[in-house]
Amino acid sequence: MASQTQKVIEQYERYVMNTYVRSPLALTKGKGSRLWDVEGREYLDLFPGWGVGILGHNHPWVMSALRGQTRRLIHVSNNYYHPLQWQAAKRVVEASFDGKVFFCNSGAEAVESAVKLARRWGAGRYEIIVMERSFHGRTMAALSATGQSKYQQGFEPLLPGFIRVPFNDLEAVRRAITPKTCAVLVEPIQGEGGLRVGTDAFLQGLRQLCDEHRFLLIMDEVQSGMGRTGKWFAYQHTGITPDVMVLAKALGGGFPIAAMIARRSVADTLTPGSHASTFGGNPLGCAAIVAVFEAIEKQALLQKVNTLSRVIFERLRKLATRCPIIQEVRGRGFMIGIELTVAGRPLVSAALDERLLLNCTQDTVLRLLPAMTIAKLELNRALSILEGILLKKAQG
Ligand SMILES: Cc1ncc(COP(=O)(O)O)c(C=O)c1O
């Protein structure tokens, strides 16, 4: 391993808690879909920031908004007002549904907020129906809501009240409803769960059950939101509207900020003093949110995702016909999963050797979350590298 990288890793081993599985890559600079490591080597990134880099690395509009705001004011406590918080909230509302926004700092915190909101709204009803293979984060409520036991081991007892059912199984949801049900929590497309797309029938059926039995539909769009699937939010492909939605990752274009939006009458359940977050809705994060919305809108990036994703899916599905280790290509927009018949991690390492960054989830699913700003040329080059790796593996 190159010496600068080794030095960084050694210092991590000494000073940083060892909670992540990391690739031996120490990064210093990024621009769009390209990254550079401490050795000065360049990489092509098909998985920028684990879904954060919706605009790639260091988008100039986001950087300029952050730079401008750092000169004025970087923190305002929430016992005062600042103009950027309502502007960011208005952007979220206008892109989704009529409601009000609560800002916080991470996906897990947004999920926690939604769980608290649902419980308070439920006024005694506290059960939340959640999906197998779902992922909602690592704090205690988000972890308890998550439908993958491997993340929960050793952290028991979990928070009570989460009823787990198979994803895309409406009958199972129906059977799980009790007089104590206050909400159903669902990712419209499961990301960590292996890029599994919620069917229209399932998501529309959930909406119907929520209306019939008077409980809340909470969408976790932490990974699928902000244009990733070719619409602002993935639920918008199905023609339904949730009561509550949580956002993080791409929301600040790389700056850590998260949000929960709730339909007006539901939002009003939270009253002054009932919920809070010290850094929530800080001016820097809100400036970044406004810049992200502007860039996606003014650079026509939703249209770009819709056009380019057709080309990507076509190319990958064609590859699947001559590459027997590809079992299925699935996803929506720029949220792409390639299910393999073999372990995916060695392929991620092989890609890294060719300076291409991608991800593997659920052991056998390669996950691509490219930036909406990726150039066609970069995308073609990345896909050619990936094709080469997959075909080589298939040939043994
Ligand atoms: C759908 C979903 N919800 C919640 C989270 C948790 O977000 P964070 O890591 O910002 O807490 C994630 C993270 O991957 C996610 O994919």
The ligand as an SDF file (V2000), in Angstrom:
LIG
                    3D

 16 16  0  0  0  0  0  0  0  0999 V2000
  -33.4040    4.9360    4.1230 C   0  0  0  0  0  0  0  0  0  0  0  0
  -32.4640    5.4090    5.1850 C   0  0  0  0  0  0  0  0  0  0  0  0
  -32.9660    5.9320    6.3240 N   0  0  0  0  0  0  0  0  0  0  0  0
  -32.1710    6.3910    7.3050 C   0  0  0  0  0  0  0  0  0  0  0  0
  -30.7920    6.3200    7.1910 C   0  0  0  0  0  0  0  0  0  0  0  0
  -29.9230    6.8290    8.3090 C   0  0  0  0  0  0  0  0  0  0  0  0
  -29.3110    8.0010    7.9270 O   0  0  0  0  0  0  0  0  0  0  0  0
  -28.0440    8.5810    8.7790 P   0  0  0  0  0  0  0  0  0  0  0  0
  -26.8990    7.6790    8.5010 O   0  0  0  0  0  0  0  0  0  0  0  0
  -27.8680    9.9720    8.2250 O   0  0  0  0  0  0  0  0  0  0  0  0
  -28.4500    8.5950   10.2050 O   0  0  0  0  0  0  0  0  0  0  0  0
  -30.2260    5.7760    6.0320 C   0  0  0  0  0  0  0  0  0  0  0  0
  -28.7610    5.6700    5.8810 C   0  0  0  0  0  0  0  0  0  0  0  0
  -28.2290    4.9810    5.0520 O   0  0  0  0  0  0  0  0  0  0  0  0
  -31.0800    5.3140    5.0030 C   0  0  0  0  0  0  0  0  0  0  0  0
  -30.6060    4.7890    3.8680 O   0  0  0  0  0  0  0  0  0  0  0  0
  1  2  1  0
  2  3  1  0
  2 15  2  0
  3  4  2  0
  4  5  1  0
  5  6  1  0
  5 12  2  0
  6  7  1  0
  7  8  1  0
  8  9  2  0
  8 10  1  0
  8 11  1  0
 12 13  1  0
 12 15  1  0
 13 14  2  0
 15 16  1  0
M  END
$$$$
